[in-house]
Amino acid sequence: MTSLLPDQQWTAFRIPVSETMSRGRLTEQFTRCPSGLVVAPPGFGKTALLAQAARAHPGPVTWYQARSGADQRELLTALGYPPDTPAELAGVSGGSRQRSRHRDGGAAGRLVVIDDMHLLSPAAQALAVRLGQLAPPHPLVLIGTRPATGLPVAAMEASSATVVNADALRFRSWEVEDLFPRLYGTALRPGIAVPLVRATGGRAAMLRLFGRAVAADPDAGQEQILTDGSFGRAYLEREVLAPLPDRLGRFLTETCLLSRLTADACHALTGRTDSAEMLYSLAHEHGVLRAAPDGHTYVAEPLLRACLRARLTHTLTDVELARLSGRAAAGAGADDRQDPPSSAVRRRLGTADWTGPLRAVVAGTPDLFPGRSAGHATATGSSSSATLLVQGVAAALAGDGTAGDTVRRALAEATEDALVVLSGQLVRVALAVLAAGPAGPVPYPELQRIAYDAERLDLLWLSRAARCLLGLGPHPEDAGQPGVVLEECTRLGDAEGAALAATAVCLRSVWRGRPGIGELEDVVRRFRALGWGTPEAWGRAALAVVEAARDLPDAEQRAAQAEAFARSAGVPGARALAIGAMALATPDAANRAELQEAAWSTARSARLPVSGLRSWLTALASPAGDGAAATGGTRGGGQHASASPRAHAAPSVPGMTVRCLGGFEFTLAGRAHDWAKLRPRAQALLRLLAVRAGQAVHRDHLLLAFWDGVATPSTLHNLQVTISSLRSFLEPERPRGGSRLIARQGDSYRLVLAPGDVSDVAAFERAVRDGRRSRAQQRPEEAADAFRTALDHYAGELLPGDGPAEWVVADRERLRREAANAAVALAEIRLDQDRPVEAAEAAERCLEIDGHRDAAWRVLIRACDAAGLAADSARARRGYSAMLASLGIPPSGMLSHPM
């Protein structure tokens, strides 16, 4: 349909000034969505975030500040629609919405921001949501609102909108430490950031008020100002409590003596039978309380609770207050609901002694778990979730590619153990990040959540570890986190944390293409001082690779020493890396080939993917020297001017890396791109070519995907223009017609994969083919290695950010089936080889991909029975029965004997 908005009515105006730090990780989400919704209680920085998104938008912007009770006509008029536009016509979604969710064309650059949508009339709110669901040529719509009854969040999410909530907007302690010097010119005192965030809930407005209070009275200690809490009480009364309905306000005040709110505790205290409904409304419809992960427990910010207690003191007599306090203490004491000291928190979190065995594993202590191989559960099924997690870490440190499966099993069994859950989640993310290497993605939302939750539970060491991983990503907001954590650990005398932080600093340098010898030597020294032999073996091996690539004196001898140390420490993965360093260091070509094959063989025997070993050798052998800027290089991986001749024998840095599984990433010679400069349709076309990287895609297929299959002179011209803009964006230095990335073959286009380029889809499909061929040729071990490699590449469904776009759905389902088939095949091979624990892990991996795969359930049951895992077998049978029931299939008597 034709846009109803005249060009001349679109001008940038009334964008508020953003007085906060950059939230680039949040605003960039809006560049990849058809619409956005920021929903949070007052004071969380909704308007500031929308203002940052508006100022970063390359096209014209209209900002509408909603007025209380405004109707549909006022909304349309404010947004610049012609006065005679019917609301029904402006809100039509019709067939145009179904054709494409990617905005392009003349109206693609337009952005409409509707702030405080909750003030609009219900009909106007519904119209605003419909405007955000419209396809081109309508503009992108971003909406800011407070939580409210009937808010159409589900409708926005169903239309592929990006939703940012209060938890995402909360400032974390490490962000607060950076925020205060920048905005208020005052550095926070050491150690106060964590209690400040706990007291304020990370609410931007409360942090701003604290900063003003500190600036107004610099002689008063920051701790005293925070303890007093008066800086935010007036704001909380006016903006948070006053708008609440009377019944909710009374309920919240009456229950403020409980630190943790549950329906049972509130009922026992107040006698109200509707406590569950009241808690839900306060949390989800008004955003005053925060729901715990269990969905039944709620908490209020400490400063808000103090404000409510002051209310209660003025409302009740001393006798009534004492009686109510006694009832609250009795109810809380029976259920351990009072605020516990940090030591009690640690005791209550679950298994208290698992960190001791974990330290022993890191140090390389042998026979920690007699009778158990690294990364595998015992045949008795008695392993706790903490034991499984320790075994997973042991497997990871040894370089075992199956470590991730063991960690997933630990997480599945640790539903009631918060310490193991958070630690397991962090280990799982760390394994994924390290396996992906420097070109891989860093999952910011999950790391932010882990760091924040660990901080709330007083597990500061775990929070600092998550922050170190945040620093491996490309966002400038997080780049300095490893160094900041290193300083914190040094100040606190935490030698173990400092060693891990120094490792993250070193990894950051590798990620940037300039691994530093001095940093690696520092890491090795720290691990040696701690007696941590396992990570020291990895550090020595990595240092040997860097020294060999730079042709330093005695590099060959140092590599041999690193190999000997890794062998004596029992770390086969590090030994494989050290042998790779020996291959780089030797001047003899024949010897080099023999050593390379020995490295691959050692990696395979350790179940370390050879592709992963290659990528790390490539990253560590980067020719950039200490402190040198990373070179952009060429598509084949250019060499630094000072690189040694021997460094040229190392694998070159991948010229192009394309990842489509689990998310989209496209880098050239390690460089990321500013996708905001490329039109959405061109971005989508690149993603389609990336899925078929190395294959020719006919223009009819591209027209069908993005121009409704209509081959007219106009659409053909648009296709050529889009391809041309894509080429210019990716290779701005090349003359017109000289693209080496996107080649034309007749009426087809192909994303060229040069030697050394990486495509996860191509690698996945190649590994699946290798596995099938090896299995057909009766070579089970080679088949298993290939299927394992395929599953390593399958990081998730194909291009999840493109949602239900027709051009991606068929490929997404095909690759998902192939991944599930590979997992089942791996499970069957391991079961035939009498390796039931590995078979069970592979079957579980299949069910993660496709929970309705009958063969996977049957193999899982057989494998658990063969391994003697009685509890796991019973759980698998129940899961199989539930799956069949969900499909309307009655449980079969064959369940007890599945095959």
LOVO-247748 format. One record per residue (C-alpha): x, y, z; residue in three letters. Coordinates in pm, whole numbers, plus 50000, padded with zeros to 5 digits. Each point is the difference from the previous one (the first is absolute). Example, Ala and Ser with C-alpha at 12.3 -4.5 7.8 and 13.67 -1.06 7.14 Angstrom:
# residues 2
512304955050780ALA501375034449934SER
//
This chain:
# residues 899
500005000050000MET501105036149955THR501295019750295SER497535025650129LEU502785021950136LEU501235028649778PRO503775003949987ASP499925036450104GLN498294991750328GLN502934978950121TRP502545020550188THR502134992850305ALA498685019050302PHE499444998650374ARG502454971850074ILE500845002850373PRO503605003150108VAL501304966950136SER501785005650332GLU501354965150050THR502754977249878MET499774983949658SER497804968949988ARG501244988549661GLY499264963350063ARG496345008550053LEU499535025849725THR501614978249735GLU497234974350051GLN497555024749850PHE501925000649671THR499124963449937ARG496285000450073CYS496775012749842PRO499015018050321SER501155004250357GLY498395002250344LEU501705013250314VAL497844991150300VAL501115008150355ALA498825018250313PRO500835036950041PRO503615009750048GLY501644971649806PHE501175021849710GLY497444991449732LYS500025034949850THR503815001750011ALA500294967049813LEU497475010949737LEU501865033049960ALA503284981849940GLN498344977649741ALA498465030449831ALA503285019149984ARG501794969649860ALA497374995449730HIS501375010549660PRO496685012149861GLY497395025750105PRO498294996150337VAL496675010650144THR499744999950379TRP496524999750155TYR499685005250375GLN496634984750086ALA497415021150178ARG497664985650261SER496804987249842GLY501035008249643ALA497814982149744ASP500714984949660GLN499415032649813ARG502495019250214GLU502584972449959LEU499664999649621LEU500155037749981THR503095001850219ALA501734973949784LEU499375020549687GLY497254980149834TYR497625020049780PRO497045013250203PRO497464979049807ASP501824966550052THR497624974550157PRO501524981450295ALA499004967349839GLU501985008049685LEU503085011350194ALA499944968050197GLY499464975749713VAL502564972150010SER498494979149725GLY502024980549750GLY502855024749978SER501154990550348ARG500274963949902GLN502255006049702ARG503065012350183SER501045011950342ARG503065018149866HIS499625037049936ARG501435015349690ASP499185025449738GLY499145036550040GLY498444997250347ALA502454974950141ALA502105026050180GLY497125015650191ARG499654994750373LEU497005007750219VAL500495000950377VAL496914999250224ILE501015006550360ASP497724993350301ASP497494980049799MET498244990050325HIS498515035250014LEU498064994849676LEU496444987549987SER499644962249951PRO498955004749638ALA503015022649933ALA502324974450165GLN498644972749772ALA500515022949699LEU503615006950102ALA500684962650017VAL498394994749657ARG502195027449853LEU503054981250126GLY498824968249827GLN499695015749655LEU502364990649719ALA501805024549771PRO499575027549896PRO498885007650356HIS502755010850237PRO501634982050288LEU498145006450327VAL501585000350347LEU497695001750301ILE500775008450362GLY497474992350271THR499524990850362ARG498594965950092PRO496215001449991ALA497004976950001THR499194988649648GLY503295012149856LEU500374981749664PRO503524986850064VAL499074965649865ALA498665015349680ALA503235019349950MET502164969150061GLU497844979749762ALA500755025349726SER503784994850050SER500425032050200ALA503025004450226THR498835004050361VAL502345016050256VAL498804996650360ASN501045013350338ALA502544972550062ASP501835009349680ALA499955037050095LEU501364995350353ARG503525013350042PHE502474974250128ARG502605008150262SER502855000949750TRP498005023549778GLU499275022450297VAL503715002450081GLU500555013049646ASP496885021750002LEU500785022350297PHE503375014349890PRO498615006749651ARG496725016950093LEU500485013250352TYR503755005650016GLY500154979150318THR501604966150034ALA498254974950221LEU501874987550302ARG501334964349964PRO497424974250094GLY496955022849999ILE498764992549647ALA498544966050092VAL497945011850301PRO498935030849802LEU498604978649719VAL498344976550248ARG498345028850183ALA498795018049688THR499364969949778GLY502225016349737GLY497255025449930ARG501475028949800ALA498025027350175ALA501054988050347MET503644998749894LEU499715035449868ARG498505011750332LEU502804982950193PHE502575017349780GLY498395033950066ARG499914993150372ALA503704991550002VAL500825031349797ALA497875022050230ALA501684987550318ASP503514988049915PRO500994999850367ASP497434973450084ALA501244965149927GLY498464981649708GLN499274970750230GLU498125023050239GLN497925015149720ILE499094965549874LEU499164987150349THR497805030350071ASP498114994949674GLY498185033350018SER501325010449659PHE497404978849820GLY496994998150229ARG498115029549855ALA500484986449649TYR498794965250097LEU496955014350174GLU499105022449707ARG500824978249699GLU499694964150124VAL497574998450293LEU497605028549936ALA498734986949663PRO499084966050150LEU496334991950064PRO499135003350368ASP499524962750055ARG503424991849855LEU501665028150194GLY498504987850328ARG500994964049927PHE503575010049914LEU500295020650318THR498594972550221GLU502454974149865THR503145021549992CYS501354982950314LEU500514968349794LEU503255000449806SER498764972849764ARG496365000649901LEU498044968449926THR496254994949988ALA500104977450309ASP502105023950207ALA497855030049903CYS496814980650075HIS501334990050343ALA500935036250074LEU496965018549864THR497304973349976GLY499365009249636ARG499014970849778THR500865019049682ASP503685004550087SER501184981049691ALA498005022849769GLU501235031150181MET503654989449972LEU499624991749631TYR498385033749929SER502675019250189LEU502764981949812ALA498674996049646HIS497405027749960GLU501665027650203HIS503664989750013GLY500365008150372VAL501194965450106LEU502504977249832ARG499124963549945ALA502584973850095ALA500834972449748PRO497664975750178ASP497015021849902GLY498524998750352HIS502345022250202THR500185037849966TYR502355026350140VAL499985037950028ALA503025022649975GLU501485007050347PRO499475037849968LEU496394994149900LEU499534977450302ARG501465027050224ALA497565024849852CYS497104976150067LEU501174994150357ARG499955037550059ALA496415000249874ARG499124971450230LEU501545017550300THR497835030649941HIS496884978949946THR500094975950295LEU500315005250372THR503044986050177ASP497954970750133VAL498584991849655GLU503415002749841LEU501564977050261ALA497214974449951ARG500385001049620LEU503784997150027SER499634969650221GLY497694982949752ARG502365008449713ALA503014986450188ALA498144968250092ALA498854993749645GLY503385008449853ALA501904979550257GLY498004969049922ALA500965002549638ASP503455015950034ASP498815031849832ARG501995026050190GLN502955016549834ASP502884975750066PRO503665009050035PRO502134992249699SER501394968650165SER496464987050046ALA499285007449638VAL502954978749898ARG498894971450227ARG496465001349868ARG501045001049636LEU500564962849984GLY503144978749986THR502505019450207ALA503214981049932ASP500084997149623TRP502475028749955THR502664979450182GLY499954971849744PRO499815026149724LEU503235016150121ARG501624965650011ALA498974993749639VAL501415033449888VAL503224992550182ALA500214966749822GLY499664977550308THR499734964149874PRO497454973950107ASP497575025850135LEU497114977549905PHE501314964250007PRO498404978149739GLY498675029049794ARG501305012649671SER500065037449944ALA496745013749877GLY497934968550061HIS497594990050271ALA500454968750203THR498124968949909ALA498295000050340THR498085031749928GLY500915014250342SER501865030449872SER498625032850128SER499555030049776SER503075016050159ALA502084969049927THR498825000049639LEU500915036749967LEU503494993750140VAL500414971049758GLN498895022549714GLY502585026250095VAL502654972750025ALA499084987949651ALA500105035449863ALA503425006850147LEU501274967849847ALA498675011449662GLY497214974049984ASP497375010849749GLY497264981950195THR500365022850302ALA496985020449894GLY497764969450017ASP501084992750357THR499365036250101VAL496534998349846ARG499264968950207ARG501175017950314ALA497655028849924LEU497114976149940ALA500494985050346GLU500735032550186ALA496575016349994THR500075006050378GLU503685009350033ASP500485036749912ALA503794999050035LEU500394970849762VAL497395014149761VAL501745033749965LEU503454984249986SER498854974449743GLY498425026849786GLN503215020150007LEU502104969449914VAL497644991749712ARG500305035449861VAL503794999850045ALA500294967249810LEU497875013749717ALA502015032249979VAL503364982250005LEU498844973949748ALA498815027349761ALA503315018150030GLY500725036749929PRO497485001549714ALA497174985350208GLY497175018850174PRO499945009250369VAL496524995050156PRO499655033150184TYR496474995850145PRO500834966850165GLU503345012050136LEU498375031750134GLN497334979350174ARG502534975550149ILE502185028450128ALA497035018450151TYR498424969250162ASP503354989150144ALA500495034750142GLU496574999550164ARG500874966550164LEU503315013950130ASP501994977749763LEU502245028649894LEU502764977449867TRP497514984449760LEU498705034149895SER503555011749927ARG500644969049787ALA496915007849789ALA501155035949958ARG503374987649868CYS498194981449721LEU497995031349919LEU503285016949918GLY500664976049712LEU497285015549784GLY500275029449762PRO497975024550210HIS502105029150127PRO497845000650316GLU501484966650108ASP503485001149849ALA501695010050325GLY498204975650229GLN502834974050019PRO502445027250104GLY497555014650253VAL499414965550152VAL503774994150014LEU500415032350198GLU497144990350234GLU501464965650068CYS503465014650059THR498565025350246ARG498064972950182LEU502954976050012GLY498134974149791ASP502914982949823ALA497794973749836GLU497605025949861GLY502925021349885ALA501464970449808ALA496704993949822LEU499585037249929ALA503525001649858ALA499064970949775THR496995019949878ALA502245030049932VAL502234977349794CYS497024985149814LEU498805035349925ARG503315006649825SER499674967649801VAL496435009849906TRP501365033149866ARG502604982349789GLY503075009750202ARG500904973650258PRO502615013450240GLY503014979950116ILE500275020550319GLY496374993850088GLU500354962549942LEU503154998650212GLU498155018150280ASP497164974649981VAL502414970750017VAL501765015450303ARG496705004950183ARG498864964249941PHE503404986550104ARG499855019950326ALA496554985450074LEU501114964849917GLY497314997549730TRP501754976349763GLY497154994849755THR499505036449892PRO503775005250018GLU500344972749737ALA497605018849772TRP501825032850063GLY503384984749919ARG498644984649679ALA498425032749886ALA503205019150078LEU501974974549796ALA497745005749698VAL500465037850016VAL503784997150042GLU500274975149712ALA497905021949770ALA502335029350069ARG503144979149948ASP501465008350341LEU503274984050112PRO499584965550159ASP496344999149888ALA500374963849891GLU501464990150337GLN497315019550190ARG497284982549801ALA501504966050085ALA500105009950367GLN496335010649986ALA499084966449845GLU501904981350272ALA498335020450274PHE496514993949855ALA500754962849970ARG501184997550362SER497015020550119ALA497604977049815GLY498435027249784VAL499704985049649PRO498335030549851GLY502865022750104ALA502444973549877ARG498375000949655ALA500365037949995LEU503654997350104ALA500694974849723ILE498455024949760GLY502505025650133ALA502814975249934MET498774996949641ALA500155037749961LEU503485002050152ALA501754972849800THR501795011749684PRO499734965649836ASP496934997149775ALA499744962150027ALA500305001350377ASN497415027750007ARG497454978649816ALA500674970850232GLU499575021850311LEU496795015249864GLN498534965649950GLU501104990850354ALA498205030950131ALA496774990649817TRP500304964050123SER500535011150360THR496995023049975ALA497804972349863ARG501054975950273SER499155026750258ALA496645005749824ARG501035035849931LEU498545011049664PRO502845004149752VAL498235030349856SER500175016450343GLY503714992750031LEU500615014749654ARG498095031850084SER501995005650319TRP503314993849824LEU498895025849743THR499015025550264ALA503144995950208LEU502275000749694ALA498655034349905SER502985019549865PRO499225032650183ALA502575007350269GLY499575011850358ASP498135032450000GLY499685000949625ALA496705008249844ALA498274970849839ALA500325001849628THR496974998249783GLY501794975649771GLY498684985949680THR497314974449938ARG502574972950022GLY501405013750323GLY502685026349950GLY503364999750177GLN501515026450220HIS503105016449864ALA502104987750291SER498744964349992ALA502674973649983SER500274977149697PRO499034970950220ARG496785017550098ALA498914996749637HIS499914962550046ALA497285004050264ALA496364999249902PRO498895034549892SER497375020250182VAL496624991749842PRO499185026349741GLY496254996050039MET498024984350282THR496304993449947VAL497854985950279ARG496294994149954CYS499264972750257LEU498755013850328GLY500275035949873GLY501585019749719PHE503575012149993GLU502045011949704PHE503595012150032THR502775007249749LEU503584995550122ALA498695002850354GLY498195033049931ARG496385004150105ALA497655022749804HIS497655028450084ASP496844984049864TRP497985031550069ALA501585014549683LYS498524972249784LEU496344998349910ARG498034971650160PRO499164983449668ARG503674999249903ALA500834985250340GLN497384973049951ALA501314992149653LEU503514996150142LEU498654975950262ARG498344979149730LEU503264998449802LEU501844991750324ALA497774969950061VAL501004987449653ARG503615012150025ALA502064985649716GLY496874991049800GLN498375018849715ALA496565014350079VAL497835007449696HIS498545034449973ARG496494985149982ASP500504986850352HIS501055034650120LEU497035016349828LEU497664974850157LEU501455006650345ALA500025038049995PHE497915012449706TRP497064975550007ASP501464981049705GLY499085027249750VAL502655002849726ALA499325034349852THR502595025049876PRO499435019350322SER500584970650235THR503024988049801LEU501445034850027HIS499325000550375ASN501804966550034LEU503045013149813GLN500035031750211VAL499774979750321THR502874977249893ILE502075030349902SER499405017250335SER500924967850178LEU503264997149808ARG500905036350069SER499244995750369PHE502114968550038LEU502905010749777GLU500065038049990PRO503635000149884GLU499284980749680ARG499015016849672PRO496554994849854ARG499714965349848GLY503064987250186GLY498294981750288SER501694968050115ARG497364992050260LEU496764999049802ILE500524984749657ALA497494998649717ARG499634968349794GLN497505005449723GLY496705007350173ASP501294988250338SER501965015650286TYR502424982850234ARG501675009750326LEU503564988649930VAL501784978250255LEU503745003849952ALA502544976050158PRO500085006750372GLY496525015350014ASP497584986350259VAL496324991849952SER498284981550282ASP497184987549775VAL502454986849741ALA502154984050270ALA496934984450162PHE498724985349674GLU503494987449909ARG500374982650337ALA496564983849964VAL500944986849656ARG503324986750131ASP498214982650286GLY497474983249773ARG502704988749759ARG502214985950276SER497084982150160ARG498984984649668ALA503604988249957GLN499964983150344GLN502435024650159ARG498115008450320PRO502705019850181GLU500535023649706GLU496235003249964ALA499655008650367ALA502725026749975ASP498265015349698ALA496585000250166PHE501525015450313ARG501605027249785THR496635006549835ALA498325004250338LEU502785023650112ASP499195022049701HIS496244998550064TYR499785028150255ALA496255004349958GLY497315003949741GLU500745017749675LEU499735038150016LEU497595002250294PRO499895037849964GLY498194996849666ASP497034983150165GLY497464984149764PRO501325015949679ALA499034976449718GLU503434999549839TRP501674985750312VAL497384976350145VAL500674970549767ALA503795001150049ASP499565004550375ARG497864968850027GLU502324980149771ARG503105008250206LEU498154992950324ARG499064965449871ARG503574993349891GLU501345010550341ALA497504977450177ALA500914971349765ASN503705005450071ALA499404999050375ALA497954967949975VAL502654984049778ALA502725009450249LEU497924985650285ALA499454967349812GLU503704996849918ILE501045005750362ARG497404975150123LEU501314973849755ASP503525007050132GLN498824993350357ASP500485036350100ARG496525005950144PRO500685032650185VAL501175016849680GLU497034984849819ALA497645015150258ALA501665034049964GLU499634999149621ALA496354989250028ALA499315028750239GLU501635023749752ARG497604987349733CYS497015005850226LEU501185035550064GLU499785005449626ILE496834979749937ASP498104988350305GLY497704978049790HIS502714977949851ARG498804964850088ASP503344983149930ALA501825023550236ALA497674991950290TRP500464962849941ARG503795002049980VAL500045021950312LEU498024974250198ILE502224971549880ARG503175019650075ALA498885009350352CYS499094963650068ASP503364988149868ALA501885025550213ALA498044990950310GLY498625035350032LEU496724989950162ALA498765035050081ALA500885013249653ASP498304969949841SER496795005750196ALA500045036849911ARG500534991649631ALA497074975850003ARG497755026350154ARG501145025149741GLY499354975549717TYR496514992950132SER499265037250034ALA501195006249644MET497754972649864LEU497075013050203ALA500535035149861SER499544985349652LEU496914980650101GLY501804966549983ILE499244976450289PRO503094987850188PRO501184966649870SER500764969850211GLY503284998549812MET501345029150204LEU501614976450247SER501844983249711HIS500285027949742PRO501794980649728MET
//
